[in-house]
Amino acid sequence: MLPVNFHKTFIPERRLIAALLEYAALGKQGSYKEISLDTGIPMGESSGKVPAVLDYARGMGLIELASDRTSGIKKPVLTSLGKIIYLEDKYLGEPMVQWLVHMNFCRSDIGAKAWHEVFAKGRGILGSSFTKPQLEDYLVSIFGPGNNRTGPLVLTYVEEAALGRARVLAVEGEKVTRKKAPVLEVYAIPYSAYIISLLDAFFPGRDQVTFSEFNSKTFWFEICLWDRSEIEYVFSLIERKGFISIDRQIQPWIIERKASVDQVWPHLFDDWA
């Protein structure tokens, strides 16, 4: 997971992530300074945005770093999700895309620690509505005192330049309110692909997982902020696409994959034409 201060207070600017995706698509590699010169991502002598942008893209599940971390040379490689987003929406302009990368960012494996604590584990503690001071106090209670533990977490979902179109958060003064992930038929394929990617990551080699086991490992229902009826409705939409089936004969229900993630990601935008 990405550490608390990985972002260096920078928000994930979509135009800079797009420049990095282009760099990765061309198979390039280099030092922070070389990446900066090639992409236009700012990088000074002692600080800059390149490390933060690389980490944002990794946490969003768009790239992996294939290079030796100790060498100083970074080679970003597009993931399966990164490839389709690079081809169809490299500026991350679609709210659907912003929701997917947000979900990845909240994960306990590739995501960011602060995001995971707030959006995944924090549902039962913070609730769906809280103040900025309450959020800061919550993060301080977990990570200890520091300079602005919240960092750009809230601003990320307010700024148009970042992930503001997804409307993950609504902010009015000091009050912050979490919004539910969309419960819409047009999201059925994106959610199908995403669920299979979670099965790959958290349940390798398994094609069947119970709902309770799935959520206890992935926290996906908490990240989406859904109640039971919404979960059941979303899975009814997902099942119609044929990539996943649900066994409702026993409790808790069982999720069964019917396709590999590489078969589904290319269909991500099929219903968005």
N, C-alpha and C positions, 0 to 999 in steps of 0.2 A: 504493500500500500504506500501511497505517497505521504510523506511526513506533513506535519501541521503547517509548516511555513514554506512548502515547496514553491508556492506561487510568487513569493517575494513581493506580495501585495498587488500584483498585476492581475487584472481580469482576463479571461480567455477571449481575446479579440478574434472574431471569426476570420477576418481578412488575413491575420497572421497564421492562423491554423491552416487556412487554404494555401498559403504560400509554402508551408511545411509539407502539406500533402502533395503539392506539385513537386517539391524537392524529392520526396520519397518515391513518387511515381517514376521519376527519371532515374532512379537507382543511385542517387548521389550520396556521398558521405563526406564528413569533414569535421574540423574543430568547431567550437562555438563561433569563433570569429569568421571562419570560412563559411559556415551556414548563414551567418548574418549577412555577409557580403553577397551571397548567392540569392538569398530570399528577401532581403530588405528588412528582416526582423532586427530591431535595434539591439546592439550589443556594445557596451562601453568597455573601458579597460578593466574595471573592477566589478561591474554589474551590468545586467542587461536582461532582455526578455527571452533570449533563445532557450536557456534551460527551462524556464517556466512554460514556454510554449510546447517544448518537447514533452514535458511532464503532463501538461493538460491533454495533449493528443494521445499520450499513452493511457492516461486515466480514463479517457473517453472511449478507449478501445479502438482507436483509428490507426494506430501504429504500434509496432514493437521495435525495440532497439536490438539490432543484430550484431552490433559491434561490441568489442571488449570494453567494459565500462572503465577500466583502468588506463586505457590507451590514450584517452583524450579525443579520439575520433569517434564520432557518432554516425551510425548508419540507420536512419529510420526506414522501416519496411512497412508497407500498408498491410493491414489485416484484411480479412474477407469483408468486414463491414467498411473499413477504410477505402477499399477498392470501389465498392458500389457508390459510396458517398462522394468519392473523388470524381467519379464519372457523372453522377446525376445532380449533386448538390454540394460541391466542394466548399462553398461559403457557409454551409450549415444554415441556410435561410429558412428551410421548412420547419414548422413547429414539431412535426413528427420526428425529424432528425434530431432536433434539439432535445426532445424527450428521451430518445434512445441514448444519446451521449450523456445526458444527465443521469439516467439510470445506471450506466456503466460507472460513472464517477462516484456513485454511492455504494458500489460493491466493496466487499471485504477483501478481495484479492487484488484487482488492478486499480481500484478506486483510490480516493483520498480519505485519510483518517477522519478529518473534521466533517466531511460530507457524509460519511458512513454513520458517524455518531449522531448527526442531526436528522438525516432523512430516513435512515434505516432503523437504528436502535432508539432514536429519540422520540418516536411516535407516542410511546406510552408514558414518556416523562415530560417532554415539552408540549405534547399535544399538537393540534393543527394550527394553533394561533398563540403567539407569544410576542414579547417585546424584544427589541434589540439588546437592552441590558440583560434580560433573562437569558437570551441566547449566549451572550458573552459569558455570563456566570456559569451556565451549563458547561460550556467548553473549558473554562478555567477549572471547573470541578473535575474534569477528566484529564486534561493535559497539564494542569498546573498554571500558575500565573505567567503571563508573557505579554508582549506588546501586541495588543489587539488580536486575540485568538480567533475571532470571527473572520478577520481578514476580508477578502473580497467575496465571501460566500453569498451574502445577500445581494450585493451589487451585480454579481454575475447574472442574476435573474431579473434585473431591472433595466440594465443597459441594452439598447438595441444592438450595439456593437458586439455584445456577447450573446447570451441565451435568453434575452428578454421576450422573444416571440412565443416561447413555449408557455409563458405565464405560470411557471412552477410556483412562484411566490407572488403575492400581492402585498405591496408595502404602502402604508399610510402613516406618515410621520414615523413614530417609534414602533408602531404595530406591524408585525409580519404575520401573514396568513398563508399557510401551505394550500395548494390546490391539488385536487385529485388528477391522476393521469387520465387522459381521455378514454371514455367508454363508448367507442364508436366503431362501426363495422369497418371503416376504412383503415383502422389500425390492426385489423386481424392478422394480416401477413407480417407486418413489422413485429407484432407481439409473438407470433409463431416463431419467427427467426430468433428473436431475443430469448425466448424460453429455451429453445434448443441450444443456444450458445451457453446458457446457464447450466443446462444439463451436462454439456461437455466439460465445463469448468469445474462444477461442484460434484458431479456424479459420473466421473469418467467410466466408460464401459457399461453403463447401465441405460437401458431403454425405458424402464418403468420406475416411477418415483411417486410416493403418496403426496397429496397436497401439503400435509402438515410437515413432512420431511423436507419437501421442496422449499417451503417458506422459512423453516427454521435455519436452513443453510444459506439461502439467498437473500432473505428479507424482502423479496420482490413485492409482496402484497403490502408491506409496510411502506416501501418506497413509493408505491402507487397510491397509497392512502385509501384503498378500497375497503368496503365492508363486504360481508359474505355474499349478499345478493349481487353486488357488482362483480365480484370475482366469478360467480357462477355464470353471470350473463356474458362476461368477456370470454370465458372459456367456451361458451356455446357458439359465439361468433368465430373464435379461433378454430374450433373443431370443423366447421363447415369448409375451411380451406384445405383440409386433408393432410396437413403436415404433422398434426398432433391429434391423438384420440384420447377420450376420457372414459375410464371404466367407472361407472356410477353404481355398480352392483354392491360394492362394499364401502364402508366408511373407515377412514377418510378416502375420498376419491383418488384414483390413480391416474397420473399423467403418463401417456405412452407416446414416444416419438415415432413418426412414420417416415422421416426424411433426415438427411444430414444437414447441418447448418450451411454448408457450401452449396447445397441444392436450393436453399430457401433465400439466402441473402440476395441473389441476383433478381428475385421477384419483389424486392422491397418496395419499389415504386409502381408496381403493376396497377394498383387501385387508385393511384394519384395522378393518372394521366389527364 
